[in-house]
Amino acid sequence: MLDESNEILAGHGRYLAAKELKLETVPCIILEHLSNQQKKAYRIADNKLTELGKWDENLLGLEFEDLSKLDLSFDLNITGFETTEIDLLIDKQSK
């Protein structure tokens, strides 16, 4: 999420991942209607949602399993998960 000045309101991690992957373009949503106070509150709420969120480990394992079968131009560790974590999530899918 960007504001009308292209300042990142939410998605700093996605931006860094896109840079790491050397992506030339990244889809964004631009929020032009927020006041400065609303932008600050939005940033806080976005970070709080991350803190409160939980993974659906079955779905996450399926995603990693699908990705692991592809010829990727990047390492799955770019997701922030360690290889052992990824392997355990994938392993749960086969049980």
Secondary structure in CASP SS format (residue, H / E / C, confidence):
PFRMAT SS
TARGET T0000
AUTHOR 0000-0000-0000
METHOD secondary structure of the structure
MODEL  1
M C 1.00
L E 1.00
D E 1.00
E C 1.00
S C 1.00
N C 1.00
E C 1.00
I E 1.00
L C 1.00
A C 1.00
G C 1.00
H H 1.00
G H 1.00
R H 1.00
Y H 1.00
L H 1.00
A H 1.00
A H 1.00
K H 1.00
E H 1.00
L C 1.00
K C 1.00
L C 1.00
E C 1.00
T C 1.00
V C 1.00
P C 1.00
C C 1.00
I C 1.00
I E 1.00
L E 1.00
E C 1.00
H C 1.00
L C 1.00
S C 1.00
N H 1.00
Q H 1.00
Q H 1.00
K H 1.00
K H 1.00
A H 1.00
Y H 1.00
R H 1.00
I H 1.00
A H 1.00
D H 1.00
N H 1.00
K H 1.00
L H 1.00
T H 1.00
E H 1.00
L H 1.00
G C 1.00
K C 1.00
W C 1.00
D C 1.00
E H 1.00
N H 1.00
L H 1.00
L H 1.00
G H 1.00
L H 1.00
E H 1.00
F H 1.00
E H 1.00
D H 1.00
L H 1.00
S H 1.00
K C 1.00
L C 1.00
D C 1.00
L C 1.00
S C 1.00
F C 1.00
D C 1.00
L H 1.00
N H 1.00
I H 1.00
T H 1.00
G C 1.00
F C 1.00
E C 1.00
T H 1.00
T H 1.00
E H 1.00
I H 1.00
D H 1.00
L H 1.00
L H 1.00
I H 1.00
D H 1.00
K H 1.00
Q H 1.00
S C 1.00
K C 1.00
END
